[in-house]
Amino acid sequence: MSDDYTKQPKLPEGAKWIDVEPYYYEDLTGEFVLKVTRQVAVFGKDPVLGPTGKQRKQFPSHWIKYGGPKPKHQRGLLYHVKKIRAAVKLQKTILLPEGEACADLLRKWGFEATCNMAGRANGLLTTPKSCTGLSLSLCPTAIPPVALTPTI
């Protein structure tokens, strides 16, 4: 089973993409340089499902700093990069979930969390060299955010 939403067929006629939530990436100066928008496919009020039975989604990105697509010279970014650098200096454990929504949820609960732009597999923090000196925990992708809700 594949979750590769980039290789799915066109939407059915009459279906459309709707914006769900924007995520902003900043550089080390604090300037917003990238906007990634989570979009889902709908037909009227009904979700458009993909081959796996999940709602179709896409994550178009716009490089604010450059006014368009990612230029070849631009390196990848970590979500909340300034906060993550500060956490690394304090030797805190960094959680690396799949996606901005999960990273935001974990941060809301008090954890240090980030994600790679364009997914964990395209990662800045997935090679041994990039993780030297880090306390890093990869989070499984099969756990939906609602299942991560802590119980009191």
PyMOL commands that place a pseudoatom at each C-alpha (Angstrom):
pseudoatom trace, name=CA, resn=MET, resi=1, chain=A, elem=C, hetatm=0, pos=[0.000, 0.000, 0.000]
pseudoatom trace, name=CA, resn=SER, resi=2, chain=A, elem=C, hetatm=0, pos=[1.369, 3.390, -0.959]
pseudoatom trace, name=CA, resn=ASP, resi=3, chain=A, elem=C, hetatm=0, pos=[0.513, 6.807, 0.426]
pseudoatom trace, name=CA, resn=ASP, resi=4, chain=A, elem=C, hetatm=0, pos=[2.262, 8.634, -2.396]
pseudoatom trace, name=CA, resn=TYR, resi=5, chain=A, elem=C, hetatm=0, pos=[-0.299, 11.358, -3.032]
pseudoatom trace, name=CA, resn=THR, resi=6, chain=A, elem=C, hetatm=0, pos=[1.923, 12.949, -5.691]
pseudoatom trace, name=CA, resn=LYS, resi=7, chain=A, elem=C, hetatm=0, pos=[1.281, 10.166, -8.227]
pseudoatom trace, name=CA, resn=GLN, resi=8, chain=A, elem=C, hetatm=0, pos=[-2.500, 9.872, -8.049]
pseudoatom trace, name=CA, resn=PRO, resi=9, chain=A, elem=C, hetatm=0, pos=[-4.841, 10.355, -11.024]
pseudoatom trace, name=CA, resn=LYS, resi=10, chain=A, elem=C, hetatm=0, pos=[-6.677, 13.607, -11.692]
pseudoatom trace, name=CA, resn=LEU, resi=11, chain=A, elem=C, hetatm=0, pos=[-9.707, 14.441, -9.594]
pseudoatom trace, name=CA, resn=PRO, resi=12, chain=A, elem=C, hetatm=0, pos=[-13.099, 13.373, -10.890]
pseudoatom trace, name=CA, resn=GLU, resi=13, chain=A, elem=C, hetatm=0, pos=[-15.006, 16.016, -12.835]
pseudoatom trace, name=CA, resn=GLY, resi=14, chain=A, elem=C, hetatm=0, pos=[-16.779, 18.380, -10.419]
pseudoatom trace, name=CA, resn=ALA, resi=15, chain=A, elem=C, hetatm=0, pos=[-14.378, 17.680, -7.527]
pseudoatom trace, name=CA, resn=LYS, resi=16, chain=A, elem=C, hetatm=0, pos=[-12.130, 20.421, -6.178]
pseudoatom trace, name=CA, resn=TRP, resi=17, chain=A, elem=C, hetatm=0, pos=[-9.296, 21.063, -3.764]
pseudoatom trace, name=CA, resn=ILE, resi=18, chain=A, elem=C, hetatm=0, pos=[-10.029, 23.067, -0.624]
pseudoatom trace, name=CA, resn=ASP, resi=19, chain=A, elem=C, hetatm=0, pos=[-7.473, 24.625, 1.714]
pseudoatom trace, name=CA, resn=VAL, resi=20, chain=A, elem=C, hetatm=0, pos=[-7.448, 23.116, 5.195]
pseudoatom trace, name=CA, resn=GLU, resi=21, chain=A, elem=C, hetatm=0, pos=[-4.505, 24.763, 6.924]
pseudoatom trace, name=CA, resn=PRO, resi=22, chain=A, elem=C, hetatm=0, pos=[-1.384, 26.723, 6.020]
pseudoatom trace, name=CA, resn=TYR, resi=23, chain=A, elem=C, hetatm=0, pos=[1.988, 26.001, 7.621]
pseudoatom trace, name=CA, resn=TYR, resi=24, chain=A, elem=C, hetatm=0, pos=[4.785, 28.567, 7.567]
pseudoatom trace, name=CA, resn=TYR, resi=25, chain=A, elem=C, hetatm=0, pos=[8.487, 27.745, 7.618]
pseudoatom trace, name=CA, resn=GLU, resi=26, chain=A, elem=C, hetatm=0, pos=[10.967, 30.357, 8.747]
pseudoatom trace, name=CA, resn=ASP, resi=27, chain=A, elem=C, hetatm=0, pos=[14.682, 30.766, 8.281]
pseudoatom trace, name=CA, resn=LEU, resi=28, chain=A, elem=C, hetatm=0, pos=[17.153, 31.365, 11.107]
pseudoatom trace, name=CA, resn=THR, resi=29, chain=A, elem=C, hetatm=0, pos=[16.436, 35.115, 11.056]
pseudoatom trace, name=CA, resn=GLY, resi=30, chain=A, elem=C, hetatm=0, pos=[12.764, 34.450, 11.806]
pseudoatom trace, name=CA, resn=GLU, resi=31, chain=A, elem=C, hetatm=0, pos=[11.599, 35.542, 8.341]
pseudoatom trace, name=CA, resn=PHE, resi=32, chain=A, elem=C, hetatm=0, pos=[8.835, 33.418, 6.807]
pseudoatom trace, name=CA, resn=VAL, resi=33, chain=A, elem=C, hetatm=0, pos=[10.263, 31.913, 3.630]
pseudoatom trace, name=CA, resn=LEU, resi=34, chain=A, elem=C, hetatm=0, pos=[7.920, 29.016, 2.790]
pseudoatom trace, name=CA, resn=LYS, resi=35, chain=A, elem=C, hetatm=0, pos=[4.167, 28.462, 3.001]
pseudoatom trace, name=CA, resn=VAL, resi=36, chain=A, elem=C, hetatm=0, pos=[2.879, 24.883, 2.702]
pseudoatom trace, name=CA, resn=THR, resi=37, chain=A, elem=C, hetatm=0, pos=[-0.895, 24.510, 2.488]
pseudoatom trace, name=CA, resn=ARG, resi=38, chain=A, elem=C, hetatm=0, pos=[-2.683, 21.261, 3.318]
pseudoatom trace, name=CA, resn=GLN, resi=39, chain=A, elem=C, hetatm=0, pos=[-5.491, 20.721, 0.806]
pseudoatom trace, name=CA, resn=VAL, resi=40, chain=A, elem=C, hetatm=0, pos=[-8.089, 17.966, 0.620]
pseudoatom trace, name=CA, resn=ALA, resi=41, chain=A, elem=C, hetatm=0, pos=[-10.253, 16.889, -2.300]
pseudoatom trace, name=CA, resn=VAL, resi=42, chain=A, elem=C, hetatm=0, pos=[-14.024, 17.146, -2.035]
pseudoatom trace, name=CA, resn=PHE, resi=43, chain=A, elem=C, hetatm=0, pos=[-16.986, 16.551, -4.293]
pseudoatom trace, name=CA, resn=GLY, resi=44, chain=A, elem=C, hetatm=0, pos=[-19.642, 18.841, -2.881]
pseudoatom trace, name=CA, resn=LYS, resi=45, chain=A, elem=C, hetatm=0, pos=[-19.469, 18.042, 0.835]
pseudoatom trace, name=CA, resn=ASP, resi=46, chain=A, elem=C, hetatm=0, pos=[-18.176, 14.498, 0.377]
pseudoatom trace, name=CA, resn=PRO, resi=47, chain=A, elem=C, hetatm=0, pos=[-14.482, 13.600, 0.506]
pseudoatom trace, name=CA, resn=VAL, resi=48, chain=A, elem=C, hetatm=0, pos=[-12.810, 12.225, -2.615]
pseudoatom trace, name=CA, resn=LEU, resi=49, chain=A, elem=C, hetatm=0, pos=[-11.088, 8.995, -1.647]
pseudoatom trace, name=CA, resn=GLY, resi=50, chain=A, elem=C, hetatm=0, pos=[-7.877, 7.648, -3.118]
pseudoatom trace, name=CA, resn=PRO, resi=51, chain=A, elem=C, hetatm=0, pos=[-6.989, 4.015, -3.877]
pseudoatom trace, name=CA, resn=THR, resi=52, chain=A, elem=C, hetatm=0, pos=[-6.118, 3.368, -0.207]
pseudoatom trace, name=CA, resn=GLY, resi=53, chain=A, elem=C, hetatm=0, pos=[-9.531, 4.558, 1.003]
pseudoatom trace, name=CA, resn=LYS, resi=54, chain=A, elem=C, hetatm=0, pos=[-8.118, 7.730, 2.542]
pseudoatom trace, name=CA, resn=GLN, resi=55, chain=A, elem=C, hetatm=0, pos=[-9.214, 11.210, 1.540]
pseudoatom trace, name=CA, resn=ARG, resi=56, chain=A, elem=C, hetatm=0, pos=[-7.095, 12.613, -1.297]
pseudoatom trace, name=CA, resn=LYS, resi=57, chain=A, elem=C, hetatm=0, pos=[-4.702, 15.339, -0.157]
pseudoatom trace, name=CA, resn=GLN, resi=58, chain=A, elem=C, hetatm=0, pos=[-1.933, 17.507, -1.484]
pseudoatom trace, name=CA, resn=PHE, resi=59, chain=A, elem=C, hetatm=0, pos=[0.511, 19.995, -0.031]
pseudoatom trace, name=CA, resn=PRO, resi=60, chain=A, elem=C, hetatm=0, pos=[1.296, 22.773, -2.516]
pseudoatom trace, name=CA, resn=SER, resi=61, chain=A, elem=C, hetatm=0, pos=[4.140, 25.009, -1.435]
pseudoatom trace, name=CA, resn=HIS, resi=62, chain=A, elem=C, hetatm=0, pos=[4.976, 28.607, -2.214]
pseudoatom trace, name=CA, resn=TRP, resi=63, chain=A, elem=C, hetatm=0, pos=[8.386, 30.077, -1.493]
pseudoatom trace, name=CA, resn=ILE, resi=64, chain=A, elem=C, hetatm=0, pos=[7.481, 33.497, -0.115]
pseudoatom trace, name=CA, resn=LYS, resi=65, chain=A, elem=C, hetatm=0, pos=[11.088, 34.640, -0.222]
pseudoatom trace, name=CA, resn=TYR, resi=66, chain=A, elem=C, hetatm=0, pos=[11.418, 33.834, -3.938]
pseudoatom trace, name=CA, resn=GLY, resi=67, chain=A, elem=C, hetatm=0, pos=[7.829, 34.317, -5.110]
pseudoatom trace, name=CA, resn=GLY, resi=68, chain=A, elem=C, hetatm=0, pos=[7.308, 30.842, -6.523]
pseudoatom trace, name=CA, resn=PRO, resi=69, chain=A, elem=C, hetatm=0, pos=[8.672, 27.296, -6.542]
pseudoatom trace, name=CA, resn=LYS, resi=70, chain=A, elem=C, hetatm=0, pos=[11.781, 26.181, -4.683]
pseudoatom trace, name=CA, resn=PRO, resi=71, chain=A, elem=C, hetatm=0, pos=[14.922, 27.475, -6.373]
pseudoatom trace, name=CA, resn=LYS, resi=72, chain=A, elem=C, hetatm=0, pos=[17.706, 24.938, -6.929]
pseudoatom trace, name=CA, resn=HIS, resi=73, chain=A, elem=C, hetatm=0, pos=[20.102, 26.744, -4.581]
pseudoatom trace, name=CA, resn=GLN, resi=74, chain=A, elem=C, hetatm=0, pos=[17.690, 26.699, -1.596]
pseudoatom trace, name=CA, resn=ARG, resi=75, chain=A, elem=C, hetatm=0, pos=[18.446, 24.012, 0.969]
pseudoatom trace, name=CA, resn=GLY, resi=76, chain=A, elem=C, hetatm=0, pos=[15.639, 22.207, 2.737]
pseudoatom trace, name=CA, resn=LEU, resi=77, chain=A, elem=C, hetatm=0, pos=[14.120, 23.631, 5.900]
pseudoatom trace, name=CA, resn=LEU, resi=78, chain=A, elem=C, hetatm=0, pos=[13.031, 22.241, 9.224]
pseudoatom trace, name=CA, resn=TYR, resi=79, chain=A, elem=C, hetatm=0, pos=[9.664, 23.269, 10.601]
pseudoatom trace, name=CA, resn=HIS, resi=80, chain=A, elem=C, hetatm=0, pos=[10.197, 25.616, 13.619]
pseudoatom trace, name=CA, resn=VAL, resi=81, chain=A, elem=C, hetatm=0, pos=[13.930, 25.698, 12.866]
pseudoatom trace, name=CA, resn=LYS, resi=82, chain=A, elem=C, hetatm=0, pos=[14.810, 28.464, 15.368]
pseudoatom trace, name=CA, resn=LYS, resi=83, chain=A, elem=C, hetatm=0, pos=[13.053, 26.670, 18.240]
pseudoatom trace, name=CA, resn=ILE, resi=84, chain=A, elem=C, hetatm=0, pos=[14.674, 23.370, 17.286]
pseudoatom trace, name=CA, resn=ARG, resi=85, chain=A, elem=C, hetatm=0, pos=[18.157, 24.905, 17.213]
pseudoatom trace, name=CA, resn=ALA, resi=86, chain=A, elem=C, hetatm=0, pos=[17.560, 26.324, 20.703]
pseudoatom trace, name=CA, resn=ALA, resi=87, chain=A, elem=C, hetatm=0, pos=[16.362, 22.903, 21.923]
pseudoatom trace, name=CA, resn=VAL, resi=88, chain=A, elem=C, hetatm=0, pos=[19.450, 21.210, 20.460]
pseudoatom trace, name=CA, resn=LYS, resi=89, chain=A, elem=C, hetatm=0, pos=[21.699, 23.646, 22.341]
pseudoatom trace, name=CA, resn=LEU, resi=90, chain=A, elem=C, hetatm=0, pos=[19.877, 22.649, 25.546]
pseudoatom trace, name=CA, resn=GLN, resi=91, chain=A, elem=C, hetatm=0, pos=[20.361, 18.947, 24.632]
pseudoatom trace, name=CA, resn=LYS, resi=92, chain=A, elem=C, hetatm=0, pos=[16.612, 18.265, 24.574]
pseudoatom trace, name=CA, resn=THR, resi=93, chain=A, elem=C, hetatm=0, pos=[15.138, 15.282, 22.758]
pseudoatom trace, name=CA, resn=ILE, resi=94, chain=A, elem=C, hetatm=0, pos=[13.646, 16.239, 19.397]
pseudoatom trace, name=CA, resn=LEU, resi=95, chain=A, elem=C, hetatm=0, pos=[10.604, 14.342, 18.118]
pseudoatom trace, name=CA, resn=LEU, resi=96, chain=A, elem=C, hetatm=0, pos=[10.337, 13.902, 14.357]
pseudoatom trace, name=CA, resn=PRO, resi=97, chain=A, elem=C, hetatm=0, pos=[6.751, 13.033, 13.378]
pseudoatom trace, name=CA, resn=GLU, resi=98, chain=A, elem=C, hetatm=0, pos=[5.357, 12.872, 9.861]
pseudoatom trace, name=CA, resn=GLY, resi=99, chain=A, elem=C, hetatm=0, pos=[3.942, 16.287, 9.009]
pseudoatom trace, name=CA, resn=GLU, resi=100, chain=A, elem=C, hetatm=0, pos=[3.417, 19.756, 10.369]
pseudoatom trace, name=CA, resn=ALA, resi=101, chain=A, elem=C, hetatm=0, pos=[0.076, 18.980, 12.032]
pseudoatom trace, name=CA, resn=CYS, resi=102, chain=A, elem=C, hetatm=0, pos=[1.628, 16.273, 14.227]
pseudoatom trace, name=CA, resn=ALA, resi=103, chain=A, elem=C, hetatm=0, pos=[4.652, 18.475, 14.989]
pseudoatom trace, name=CA, resn=ASP, resi=104, chain=A, elem=C, hetatm=0, pos=[2.323, 21.302, 16.067]
pseudoatom trace, name=CA, resn=LEU, resi=105, chain=A, elem=C, hetatm=0, pos=[0.279, 18.921, 18.221]
pseudoatom trace, name=CA, resn=LEU, resi=106, chain=A, elem=C, hetatm=0, pos=[3.387, 17.563, 19.962]
pseudoatom trace, name=CA, resn=ARG, resi=107, chain=A, elem=C, hetatm=0, pos=[4.667, 21.126, 20.543]
pseudoatom trace, name=CA, resn=LYS, resi=108, chain=A, elem=C, hetatm=0, pos=[1.285, 22.043, 22.018]
pseudoatom trace, name=CA, resn=TRP, resi=109, chain=A, elem=C, hetatm=0, pos=[1.748, 19.194, 24.502]
pseudoatom trace, name=CA, resn=GLY, resi=110, chain=A, elem=C, hetatm=0, pos=[5.161, 20.562, 25.495]
pseudoatom trace, name=CA, resn=PHE, resi=111, chain=A, elem=C, hetatm=0, pos=[7.491, 18.400, 23.413]
pseudoatom trace, name=CA, resn=GLU, resi=112, chain=A, elem=C, hetatm=0, pos=[10.188, 19.671, 21.065]
pseudoatom trace, name=CA, resn=ALA, resi=113, chain=A, elem=C, hetatm=0, pos=[9.042, 18.570, 17.606]
pseudoatom trace, name=CA, resn=THR, resi=114, chain=A, elem=C, hetatm=0, pos=[9.817, 19.369, 14.007]
pseudoatom trace, name=CA, resn=CYS, resi=115, chain=A, elem=C, hetatm=0, pos=[9.408, 17.838, 10.583]
pseudoatom trace, name=CA, resn=ASN, resi=116, chain=A, elem=C, hetatm=0, pos=[11.198, 17.990, 7.279]
pseudoatom trace, name=CA, resn=MET, resi=117, chain=A, elem=C, hetatm=0, pos=[9.651, 19.887, 4.440]
pseudoatom trace, name=CA, resn=ALA, resi=118, chain=A, elem=C, hetatm=0, pos=[8.157, 17.439, 1.905]
pseudoatom trace, name=CA, resn=GLY, resi=119, chain=A, elem=C, hetatm=0, pos=[8.016, 14.572, 4.398]
pseudoatom trace, name=CA, resn=ARG, resi=120, chain=A, elem=C, hetatm=0, pos=[10.291, 12.594, 6.659]
pseudoatom trace, name=CA, resn=ALA, resi=121, chain=A, elem=C, hetatm=0, pos=[11.709, 10.512, 3.802]
pseudoatom trace, name=CA, resn=ASN, resi=122, chain=A, elem=C, hetatm=0, pos=[13.101, 13.669, 2.179]
pseudoatom trace, name=CA, resn=GLY, resi=123, chain=A, elem=C, hetatm=0, pos=[14.726, 14.563, 5.381]
pseudoatom trace, name=CA, resn=LEU, resi=124, chain=A, elem=C, hetatm=0, pos=[17.318, 16.773, 6.807]
pseudoatom trace, name=CA, resn=LEU, resi=125, chain=A, elem=C, hetatm=0, pos=[17.315, 14.727, 10.014]
pseudoatom trace, name=CA, resn=THR, resi=126, chain=A, elem=C, hetatm=0, pos=[17.301, 11.233, 8.581]
pseudoatom trace, name=CA, resn=THR, resi=127, chain=A, elem=C, hetatm=0, pos=[20.981, 10.598, 7.918]
pseudoatom trace, name=CA, resn=PRO, resi=128, chain=A, elem=C, hetatm=0, pos=[23.497, 9.670, 10.636]
pseudoatom trace, name=CA, resn=LYS, resi=129, chain=A, elem=C, hetatm=0, pos=[25.651, 12.692, 9.736]
pseudoatom trace, name=CA, resn=SER, resi=130, chain=A, elem=C, hetatm=0, pos=[22.754, 15.137, 10.222]
pseudoatom trace, name=CA, resn=CYS, resi=131, chain=A, elem=C, hetatm=0, pos=[21.886, 13.594, 13.595]
pseudoatom trace, name=CA, resn=THR, resi=132, chain=A, elem=C, hetatm=0, pos=[25.344, 13.678, 15.177]
pseudoatom trace, name=CA, resn=GLY, resi=133, chain=A, elem=C, hetatm=0, pos=[24.995, 14.968, 18.733]
pseudoatom trace, name=CA, resn=LEU, resi=134, chain=A, elem=C, hetatm=0, pos=[21.187, 14.966, 18.619]
pseudoatom trace, name=CA, resn=SER, resi=135, chain=A, elem=C, hetatm=0, pos=[18.763, 13.091, 20.798]
pseudoatom trace, name=CA, resn=LEU, resi=136, chain=A, elem=C, hetatm=0, pos=[16.195, 12.319, 18.109]
pseudoatom trace, name=CA, resn=SER, resi=137, chain=A, elem=C, hetatm=0, pos=[13.074, 10.154, 18.231]
pseudoatom trace, name=CA, resn=LEU, resi=138, chain=A, elem=C, hetatm=0, pos=[11.231, 9.191, 15.062]
pseudoatom trace, name=CA, resn=CYS, resi=139, chain=A, elem=C, hetatm=0, pos=[7.471, 8.982, 15.538]
pseudoatom trace, name=CA, resn=PRO, resi=140, chain=A, elem=C, hetatm=0, pos=[5.494, 6.256, 13.745]
pseudoatom trace, name=CA, resn=THR, resi=141, chain=A, elem=C, hetatm=0, pos=[3.279, 7.449, 10.908]
pseudoatom trace, name=CA, resn=ALA, resi=142, chain=A, elem=C, hetatm=0, pos=[0.537, 4.876, 11.465]
pseudoatom trace, name=CA, resn=ILE, resi=143, chain=A, elem=C, hetatm=0, pos=[-0.788, 6.581, 14.598]
pseudoatom trace, name=CA, resn=PRO, resi=144, chain=A, elem=C, hetatm=0, pos=[-3.444, 9.161, 13.747]
pseudoatom trace, name=CA, resn=PRO, resi=145, chain=A, elem=C, hetatm=0, pos=[-3.202, 12.437, 15.735]
pseudoatom trace, name=CA, resn=VAL, resi=146, chain=A, elem=C, hetatm=0, pos=[-6.424, 11.670, 17.605]
pseudoatom trace, name=CA, resn=ALA, resi=147, chain=A, elem=C, hetatm=0, pos=[-4.816, 8.463, 18.930]
pseudoatom trace, name=CA, resn=LEU, resi=148, chain=A, elem=C, hetatm=0, pos=[-1.996, 10.518, 20.391]
pseudoatom trace, name=CA, resn=THR, resi=149, chain=A, elem=C, hetatm=0, pos=[-4.299, 12.438, 22.732]
pseudoatom trace, name=CA, resn=PRO, resi=150, chain=A, elem=C, hetatm=0, pos=[-2.987, 11.990, 26.281]
pseudoatom trace, name=CA, resn=THR, resi=151, chain=A, elem=C, hetatm=0, pos=[-5.326, 10.579, 28.879]
pseudoatom trace, name=CA, resn=ILE, resi=152, chain=A, elem=C, hetatm=0, pos=[-5.594, 12.163, 32.277]
for i in range(1, 152): cmd.bond("trace and resi %d" % i, "trace and resi %d" % (i + 1))
show_as sticks, trace
zoom trace
